[in-house]
Amino acid sequence: MFIYVLALLIGVVAGLRAMTAPAAVAWAAYLGWINLDGSWLSFLSHWLAPLILTLLAIVELITDQLPSTPSRKVPVQFGTRIFMGAVCGAAIGFAGGVWIVGLIAGAIGAVIGTLGGYEARRSLVAATGGKDLAIALLEDGIAIAVALWVVAYVT
């Protein structure tokens, strides 16, 4: 049952930062923490996957700070977060033999992370008098910490 919670949480991470979740999952798969052998997700175990996804996550962390970055709620951004949450949730679920439920939980988590993260950030920025950079960095830290906790706990 706890595997469902982990899949949901990795989806929440994808909702906060779309590329942080797959980077963490790819590192876990590459390091053997999550065994994806024989699954459609086995590509995440290849040595290139964590490198490419980590670079994309770093780019996302930087571009998120730019004022020209579109809202996470626009269709392309939202869709990407749901897709990444579903894939990452499936990988977590595969570790527990329930990849389909993991996929669904990851997608639901991504919706929660996207909408909840947006509202939390908006509220905190308003409460701090417009300190968006500080709140964005806090959100980055939370996403990274939760992603690392999830993939470490799956093992």
C-alpha positions in Angstrom: 0.0 0.0 0.0 2.8 2.4 0.8 4.1 2.1 -2.8 1.0 3.9 -3.9 1.9 6.8 -1.6 5.4 6.9 -3.0 4.0 6.9 -6.6 1.7 9.8 -5.6 4.5 11.7 -4.0 6.8 11.4 -7.1 3.9 12.7 -9.1 3.6 15.7 -6.7 7.3 16.3 -7.4 6.7 16.3 -11.1 3.9 18.8 -10.6 6.3 21.1 -8.7 9.2 20.6 -11.1 8.6 18.5 -14.2 12.1 17.3 -14.7 13.2 16.7 -11.1 11.1 13.6 -10.7 12.3 11.8 -13.8 15.9 12.8 -13.0 15.6 11.2 -9.6 13.9 8.1 -10.9 16.5 7.7 -13.6 19.4 7.9 -11.1 17.6 5.4 -8.9 17.2 3.0 -11.8 20.7 3.5 -13.0 22.1 2.9 -9.5 20.0 -0.2 -9.2 17.8 1.1 -6.4 14.7 0.5 -8.7 14.8 -2.6 -10.9 13.1 -1.7 -14.2 14.6 -4.6 -16.2 12.1 -6.1 -18.7 9.7 -3.2 -18.5 8.9 -0.5 -20.9 10.7 1.8 -18.5 14.0 0.1 -18.7 15.4 3.0 -20.8 15.6 4.9 -17.5 18.4 2.5 -16.4 20.7 3.4 -19.3 23.6 5.6 -18.2 22.6 8.4 -20.5 19.1 8.8 -19.0 20.1 10.2 -15.6 22.7 12.5 -17.3 20.2 14.0 -19.8 17.4 14.2 -17.3 19.6 15.9 -14.7 20.7 18.5 -17.3 17.1 19.1 -18.2 16.2 19.4 -14.5 19.0 22.0 -13.9 17.8 24.0 -17.0 14.3 23.9 -15.6 15.4 25.1 -12.1 17.1 28.0 -13.8 14.4 29.0 -16.2 11.8 28.7 -13.6 13.3 31.8 -12.0 12.8 33.9 -15.2 9.9 36.3 -15.4 9.2 35.2 -19.0 8.6 31.5 -18.0 4.9 30.6 -18.6 2.6 29.4 -15.9 2.8 25.8 -14.9 -1.0 25.7 -15.5 -0.8 26.4 -19.3 -1.7 23.3 -21.3 1.8 22.3 -22.5 3.3 22.8 -19.0 0.5 21.1 -17.3 0.4 18.2 -19.7 4.1 17.7 -19.4 3.9 17.5 -15.6 1.1 15.0 -15.8 3.0 12.9 -18.3 6.2 13.0 -16.2 4.3 12.2 -13.0 2.6 9.2 -14.7 5.9 7.8 -16.0 7.7 8.3 -12.7 4.7 6.9 -10.8 4.8 3.8 -13.1 8.5 3.3 -12.4 7.9 3.5 -8.6 4.9 1.2 -9.0 6.9 -1.2 -11.1 9.3 -1.7 -8.1 6.2 -2.9 -6.2 4.7 -4.9 -9.0 1.8 -2.4 -9.5 3.0 -0.2 -12.4 -0.5 0.7 -13.7 -1.7 1.8 -10.3 1.6 3.7 -9.9 1.1 5.4 -13.3 -2.4 6.6 -12.2 -1.2 7.7 -8.8 1.7 9.5 -10.3 -0.6 11.4 -12.7 -2.9 12.3 -9.9 0.0 13.5 -7.8 1.2 15.6 -10.7 -2.2 17.4 -10.8 -2.0 17.9 -7.0 1.6 19.2 -7.3 0.9 21.5 -10.2 -2.2 23.1 -8.8 -1.3 22.9 -5.1 2.2 24.2 -5.8 0.9 27.1 -7.8 -1.5 28.1 -5.1 1.1 27.7 -2.3 3.7 29.7 -4.2 1.2 32.4 -5.0 0.0 32.6 -1.4 3.6 32.6 0.0 4.8 35.3 -2.4 1.8 37.5 -1.4 2.5 36.8 2.3 6.2 37.7 2.0 5.6 40.9 0.0 6.5 39.6 -3.4 9.7 37.7 -2.7 9.1 35.2 -5.6 12.8 34.2 -5.9 13.0 33.1 -2.3 9.7 31.1 -2.5 10.8 29.5 -5.9 14.1 28.4 -4.4 12.2 27.0 -1.4 9.9 25.1 -3.8 13.0 23.8 -5.7 14.5 22.5 -2.4 11.2 20.8 -1.4 10.9 19.1 -4.8 14.5 17.8 -4.8 14.3 16.6 -1.1 11.0 14.8 -1.7 12.2 13.2 -4.9 15.4 11.9 -3.2 13.4 10.7 -0.2 11.0 8.8 -2.5 13.6 7.0 -4.6 15.7 6.2 -1.5 12.7 4.8 0.3 11.6 2.5 -2.6 14.8 0.5 -2.3 
